[in-house]
Amino acid sequence: MKNTMRGLGWVLVWGASAAYAAPAGSGEGVGWLGYLFAGFFAVIIVTQLVPAAILFVGMLKGIFSARDRKADTVSVE
């Protein structure tokens, strides 16, 4: 119990020091470098959508063509 309380005390001290270290309201907003950073990751996400869409269409084709082939084999026998 004593170690738990000591650990909790350290967590509170570290949390308070991080809160006091941050300036309150002195920020100027996001600069052009921040927008460039966010835009870079947006481009990565959008380019990942193209292969995902191709795989999804292929999966749908595989599912529906499997049903057609299964129906054909049943009617042949």
N, CA, C and O atoms as a GROMACS GRO file, in nm:
protein
  308
    1MET      N    1   0.083  -0.119   0.000
    1MET     CA    2   0.000   0.000   0.000
    1MET      C    3   0.088   0.125   0.000
    1MET      O    4   0.055   0.225  -0.064
    2LYS      N    5   0.199   0.118   0.072
    2LYS     CA    6   0.287   0.234   0.082
    2LYS      C    7   0.350   0.264  -0.054
    2LYS      O    8   0.362   0.380  -0.092
    3ASN      N    9   0.391   0.159  -0.127
    3ASN     CA   10   0.451   0.180  -0.260
    3ASN      C   11   0.348   0.233  -0.359
    3ASN      O   12   0.381   0.313  -0.446
    4THR      N   13   0.225   0.190  -0.345
    4THR     CA   14   0.120   0.238  -0.434
    4THR      C   15   0.096   0.387  -0.413
    4THR      O   16   0.083   0.462  -0.509
    5MET      N   17   0.092   0.429  -0.290
    5MET     CA   18   0.070   0.570  -0.260
    5MET      C   19   0.190   0.654  -0.304
    5MET      O   20   0.173   0.766  -0.352
    6ARG      N   21   0.309   0.602  -0.289
    6ARG     CA   22   0.429   0.673  -0.333
    6ARG      C   23   0.427   0.688  -0.486
    6ARG      O   24   0.460   0.794  -0.539
    7GLY      N   25   0.388   0.580  -0.555
    7GLY     CA   26   0.379   0.587  -0.702
    7GLY      C   27   0.273   0.686  -0.747
    7GLY      O   28   0.292   0.759  -0.844
    8LEU      N   29   0.160   0.688  -0.676
    8LEU     CA   30   0.055   0.783  -0.709
    8LEU      C   31   0.102   0.926  -0.688
    8LEU      O   32   0.067   1.015  -0.765
    9GLY      N   33   0.179   0.948  -0.584
    9GLY     CA   34   0.234   1.082  -0.558
    9GLY      C   35   0.324   1.127  -0.671
    9GLY      O   36   0.318   1.243  -0.714
   10TRP      N   37   0.410   1.037  -0.720
   10TRP     CA   38   0.500   1.074  -0.830
   10TRP      C   39   0.422   1.103  -0.957
   10TRP      O   40   0.458   1.194  -1.032
   11VAL      N   41   0.318   1.028  -0.982
   11VAL     CA   42   0.235   1.053  -1.101
   11VAL      C   43   0.171   1.191  -1.092
   11VAL      O   44   0.167   1.263  -1.192
   12LEU      N   45   0.121   1.227  -0.976
   12LEU     CA   46   0.061   1.359  -0.959
   12LEU      C   47   0.163   1.471  -0.975
   12LEU      O   48   0.133   1.574  -1.035
   13VAL      N   49   0.282   1.452  -0.922
   13VAL     CA   50   0.387   1.554  -0.935
   13VAL      C   51   0.428   1.570  -1.080
   13VAL      O   52   0.441   1.683  -1.128
   14TRP      N   53   0.448   1.460  -1.152
   14TRP     CA   54   0.489   1.469  -1.293
   14TRP      C   55   0.378   1.530  -1.377
   14TRP      O   56   0.406   1.608  -1.468
   15GLY      N   57   0.255   1.496  -1.350
   15GLY     CA   58   0.142   1.553  -1.425
   15GLY      C   59   0.129   1.702  -1.401
   15GLY      O   60   0.100   1.777  -1.494
   16ALA      N   61   0.149   1.745  -1.279
   16ALA     CA   62   0.138   1.888  -1.248
   16ALA      C   63   0.254   1.965  -1.312
   16ALA      O   64   0.233   2.077  -1.359
   17SER      N   65   0.372   1.908  -1.314
   17SER     CA   66   0.485   1.980  -1.373
   17SER      C   67   0.467   1.996  -1.523
   17SER      O   68   0.507   2.098  -1.579
   18ALA      N   69   0.408   1.895  -1.589
   18ALA     CA   70   0.383   1.907  -1.733
   18ALA      C   71   0.276   2.012  -1.760
   18ALA      O   72   0.284   2.084  -1.860
   19ALA      N   73   0.178   2.022  -1.673
   19ALA     CA   74   0.072   2.122  -1.692
   19ALA      C   75   0.126   2.263  -1.672
   19ALA      O   76   0.086   2.355  -1.743
   20TYR      N   77   0.217   2.281  -1.578
   20TYR     CA   78   0.273   2.414  -1.555
   20TYR      C   79   0.376   2.452  -1.662
   20TYR      O   80   0.402   2.570  -1.684
   21ALA      N   81   0.432   2.354  -1.728
   21ALA     CA   82   0.532   2.384  -1.829
   21ALA      C   83   0.469   2.435  -1.958
   21ALA      O   84   0.535   2.504  -2.035
   22ALA      N   85   0.344   2.404  -1.981
   22ALA     CA   86   0.277   2.447  -2.105
   22ALA      C   87   0.233   2.592  -2.090
   22ALA      O   88   0.172   2.628  -1.990
   23PRO      N   89   0.263   2.675  -2.189
   23PRO     CA   90   0.218   2.814  -2.182
   23PRO      C   91   0.068   2.823  -2.204
   23PRO      O   92   0.013   2.748  -2.285
   24ALA      N   93   0.003   2.911  -2.134
   24ALA     CA   94  -0.142   2.921  -2.142
   24ALA      C   95  -0.183   3.029  -2.241
   24ALA      O   96  -0.169   3.148  -2.214
   25GLY      N   97  -0.233   2.987  -2.356
   25GLY     CA   98  -0.290   3.081  -2.450
   25GLY      C   99  -0.191   3.168  -2.524
   25GLY      O  100  -0.231   3.272  -2.577
   26SER      N  101  -0.066   3.132  -2.531
   26SER     CA  102   0.030   3.218  -2.600
   26SER      C  103   0.060   3.165  -2.740
   26SER      O  104   0.151   3.216  -2.807
   27GLY      N  105  -0.014   3.065  -2.785
   27GLY     CA  106   0.010   3.008  -2.917
   27GLY      C  107  -0.042   3.097  -3.028
   27GLY      O  108  -0.139   3.172  -3.010
   28GLU      N  109   0.022   3.089  -3.143
   28GLU     CA  110  -0.020   3.171  -3.256
   28GLU      C  111  -0.099   3.090  -3.358
   28GLU      O  112  -0.131   3.141  -3.465
   29GLY      N  113  -0.130   2.968  -3.328
   29GLY     CA  114  -0.203   2.884  -3.421
   29GLY      C  115  -0.107   2.796  -3.500
   29GLY      O  116   0.013   2.790  -3.472
   30VAL      N  117  -0.162   2.728  -3.598
   30VAL     CA  118  -0.085   2.635  -3.679
   30VAL      C  119  -0.024   2.711  -3.795
   30VAL      O  120  -0.093   2.785  -3.865
   31GLY      N  121   0.104   2.694  -3.815
   31GLY     CA  122   0.172   2.759  -3.925
   31GLY      C  123   0.165   2.677  -4.053
   31GLY      O  124   0.100   2.573  -4.057
   32TRP      N  125   0.231   2.725  -4.156
   32TRP     CA  126   0.228   2.656  -4.285
   32TRP      C  127   0.296   2.520  -4.278
   32TRP      O  128   0.260   2.429  -4.352
   33LEU      N  129   0.393   2.505  -4.189
   33LEU     CA  130   0.460   2.377  -4.174
   33LEU      C  131   0.366   2.272  -4.114
   33LEU      O  132   0.372   2.154  -4.148
   34GLY      N  133   0.280   2.316  -4.024
   34GLY     CA  134   0.180   2.225  -3.966
   34GLY      C  135   0.080   2.178  -4.070
   34GLY      O  136   0.043   2.061  -4.072
   35TYR      N  137   0.037   2.270  -4.156
   35TYR     CA  138  -0.055   2.231  -4.263
   35TYR      C  139   0.013   2.139  -4.364
   35TYR      O  140  -0.050   2.047  -4.416
   36LEU      N  141   0.140   2.163  -4.391
   36LEU     CA  142   0.215   2.077  -4.482
   36LEU      C  143   0.228   1.936  -4.422
   36LEU      O  144   0.215   1.837  -4.494
   37PHE      N  145   0.253   1.928  -4.294
   37PHE     CA  146   0.264   1.800  -4.224
   37PHE      C  147   0.132   1.723  -4.231
   37PHE      O  148   0.132   1.603  -4.261
   38ALA      N  149   0.021   1.791  -4.203
   38ALA     CA  150  -0.110   1.726  -4.209
   38ALA      C  151  -0.146   1.687  -4.352
   38ALA      O  152  -0.204   1.581  -4.374
   39GLY      N  153  -0.111   1.770  -4.447
   39GLY     CA  154  -0.139   1.740  -4.587
   39GLY      C  155  -0.062   1.620  -4.637
   39GLY      O  156  -0.113   1.542  -4.717
   40PHE      N  157   0.061   1.604  -4.590
   40PHE     CA  158   0.142   1.489  -4.628
   40PHE      C  159   0.074   1.359  -4.585
   40PHE      O  160   0.068   1.264  -4.663
   41PHE      N  161   0.024   1.355  -4.464
   41PHE     CA  162  -0.043   1.235  -4.417
   41PHE      C  163  -0.178   1.216  -4.485
   41PHE      O  164  -0.223   1.103  -4.503
   42ALA      N  165  -0.244   1.325  -4.523
   42ALA     CA  166  -0.369   1.312  -4.598
   42ALA      C  167  -0.343   1.249  -4.735
   42ALA      O  168  -0.422   1.168  -4.782
   43VAL      N  169  -0.232   1.286  -4.798
   43VAL     CA  170  -0.197   1.227  -4.928
   43VAL      C  171  -0.168   1.078  -4.912
   43VAL      O  172  -0.208   0.999  -4.997
   44ILE      N  173  -0.100   1.041  -4.806
   44ILE     CA  174  -0.072   0.899  -4.782
   44ILE      C  175  -0.201   0.820  -4.765
   44ILE      O  176  -0.215   0.711  -4.821
   45ILE      N  177  -0.295   0.873  -4.690
   45ILE     CA  178  -0.421   0.804  -4.666
   45ILE      C  179  -0.500   0.790  -4.795
   45ILE      O  180  -0.557   0.684  -4.822
   46VAL      N  181  -0.505   0.896  -4.874
   46VAL     CA  182  -0.581   0.892  -4.999
   46VAL      C  183  -0.519   0.792  -5.096
   46VAL      O  184  -0.592   0.719  -5.165
   47THR      N  185  -0.386   0.786  -5.103
   47THR     CA  186  -0.323   0.691  -5.194
   47THR      C  187  -0.341   0.546  -5.147
   47THR      O  188  -0.333   0.454  -5.228
   48GLN      N  189  -0.366   0.525  -5.021
   48GLN     CA  190  -0.395   0.390  -4.973
   48GLN      C  191  -0.538   0.348  -5.005
   48GLN      O  192  -0.569   0.229  -5.005
   49LEU      N  193  -0.624   0.444  -5.034
   49LEU     CA  194  -0.762   0.411  -5.068
   49LEU      C  195  -0.774   0.345  -5.206
   49LEU      O  196  -0.863   0.264  -5.228
   50VAL      N  197  -0.684   0.379  -5.298
   50VAL     CA  198  -0.690   0.322  -5.432
   50VAL      C  199  -0.668   0.171  -5.430
   50VAL      O  200  -0.753   0.098  -5.483
   51PRO      N  201  -0.559   0.119  -5.372
   51PRO     CA  202  -0.544  -0.028  -5.366
   51PRO      C  203  -0.653  -0.096  -5.283
   51PRO      O  204  -0.693  -0.208  -5.312
   52ALA      N  205  -0.701  -0.027  -5.180
   52ALA     CA  206  -0.807  -0.086  -5.098
   52ALA      C  207  -0.935  -0.102  -5.180
   52ALA      O  208  -1.004  -0.203  -5.168
   53ALA      N  209  -0.966  -0.004  -5.264
   53ALA     CA  210  -1.086  -0.014  -5.348
   53ALA      C  211  -1.069  -0.124  -5.452
   53ALA      O  212  -1.165  -0.197  -5.480
   54ILE      N  213  -0.950  -0.138  -5.509
   54ILE     CA  214  -0.926  -0.244  -5.607
   54ILE      C  215  -0.942  -0.382  -5.542
   54ILE      O  216  -1.003  -0.471  -5.600
   55LEU      N  217  -0.887  -0.398  -5.423
   55LEU     CA  218  -0.901  -0.527  -5.352
   55LEU      C  219  -1.046  -0.555  -5.314
   55LEU      O  220  -1.090  -0.670  -5.319
   56PHE      N  221  -1.119  -0.451  -5.277
   56PHE     CA  222  -1.259  -0.470  -5.239
   56PHE      C  223  -1.342  -0.513  -5.359
   56PHE      O  224  -1.426  -0.603  -5.348
   57VAL      N  225  -1.320  -0.450  -5.473
   57VAL     CA  226  -1.393  -0.489  -5.594
   57VAL      C  227  -1.358  -0.632  -5.634
   57VAL      O  228  -1.445  -0.709  -5.673
   58GLY      N  229  -1.230  -0.667  -5.624
   58GLY     CA  230  -1.189  -0.804  -5.654
   58GLY      C  231  -1.252  -0.905  -5.561
   58GLY      O  232  -1.289  -1.015  -5.602
   59MET      N  233  -1.265  -0.868  -5.433
   59MET     CA  234  -1.328  -0.957  -5.336
   59MET      C  235  -1.476  -0.977  -5.370
   59MET      O  236  -1.527  -1.089  -5.364
   60LEU      N  237  -1.543  -0.869  -5.406
   60LEU     CA  238  -1.684  -0.881  -5.442
   60LEU      C  239  -1.703  -0.966  -5.567
   60LEU      O  240  -1.795  -1.048  -5.574
   61LYS      N  241  -1.616  -0.947  -5.665
   61LYS     CA  242  -1.622  -1.030  -5.786
   61LYS      C  243  -1.601  -1.177  -5.751
   61LYS      O  244  -1.670  -1.264  -5.804
   62GLY      N  245  -1.506  -1.205  -5.663
   62GLY     CA  246  -1.479  -1.343  -5.622
   62GLY      C  247  -1.596  -1.405  -5.549
   62GLY      O  248  -1.626  -1.523  -5.569
   63ILE      N  249  -1.661  -1.328  -5.465
   63ILE     CA  250  -1.775  -1.381  -5.390
   63ILE      C  251  -1.890  -1.413  -5.484
   63ILE      O  252  -1.948  -1.522  -5.476
   64PHE      N  253  -1.924  -1.321  -5.571
   64PHE     CA  254  -2.040  -1.342  -5.657
   64PHE      C  255  -2.012  -1.441  -5.770
   64PHE      O  256  -2.103  -1.511  -5.814
   65SER      N  257  -1.887  -1.448  -5.816
   65SER     CA  258  -1.858  -1.548  -5.919
   65SER      C  259  -1.852  -1.688  -5.858
   65SER      O  260  -1.880  -1.786  -5.927
   66ALA      N  261  -1.817  -1.699  -5.730
   66ALA     CA  262  -1.818  -1.829  -5.663
   66ALA      C  263  -1.961  -1.881  -5.653
   66ALA      O  264  -1.984  -2.002  -5.664
   67ARG      N  265  -2.055  -1.793  -5.632
   67ARG     CA  266  -2.195  -1.835  -5.626
   67ARG      C  267  -2.240  -1.884  -5.764
   67ARG      O  268  -2.310  -1.985  -5.774
   68ASP      N  269  -2.200  -1.814  -5.870
   68ASP     CA  270  -2.239  -1.854  -6.005
   68ASP      C  271  -2.177  -1.988  -6.041
   68ASP      O  272  -2.246  -2.074  -6.097
   69ARG      N  273  -2.050  -2.007  -6.010
   69ARG     CA  274  -1.984  -2.135  -6.041
   69ARG      C  275  -2.046  -2.248  -5.962
   69ARG      O  276  -2.062  -2.359  -6.014
   70LYS      N  277  -2.083  -2.223  -5.837
   70LYS     CA  278  -2.144  -2.326  -5.754
   70LYS      C  279  -2.280  -2.365  -5.812
   70LYS      O  280  -2.315  -2.483  -5.812
   71ALA      N  281  -2.356  -2.268  -5.860
   71ALA     CA  282  -2.486  -2.297  -5.919
   71ALA      C  283  -2.469  -2.373  -6.051
   71ALA      O  284  -2.549  -2.461  -6.082
   72ASP      N  285  -2.365  -2.341  -6.127
   72ASP     CA  286  -2.341  -2.412  -6.253
   72ASP      C  287  -2.305  -2.557  -6.230
   72ASP      O  288  -2.352  -2.645  -6.302
   73THR      N  289  -2.222  -2.583  -6.131
   73THR     CA  290  -2.179  -2.720  -6.106
   73THR      C  291  -2.294  -2.805  -6.053
   73THR      O  292  -2.300  -2.925  -6.081
   74VAL      N  293  -2.383  -2.746  -5.979
   74VAL     CA  294  -2.497  -2.821  -5.926
   74VAL      C  295  -2.592  -2.855  -6.040
   74VAL      O  296  -2.644  -2.966  -6.045
   75SER      N  297  -2.616  -2.763  -6.132
   75SER     CA  298  -2.708  -2.791  -6.242
   75SER      C  299  -2.650  -2.888  -6.343
   75SER      O  300  -2.727  -2.957  -6.410
   76VAL      N  301  -2.518  -2.897  -6.356
   76VAL     CA  302  -2.453  -2.989  -6.452
   76VAL      C  303  -2.467  -3.132  -6.400
   76VAL      O  304  -2.492  -3.224  -6.479
   77GLU      N  305  -2.452  -3.151  -6.273
   77GLU     CA  306  -2.457  -3.287  -6.218
   77GLU      C  307  -2.595  -3.331  -6.213
   77GLU      O  308  -2.622  -3.443  -6.170
   0.00000   0.00000   0.00000
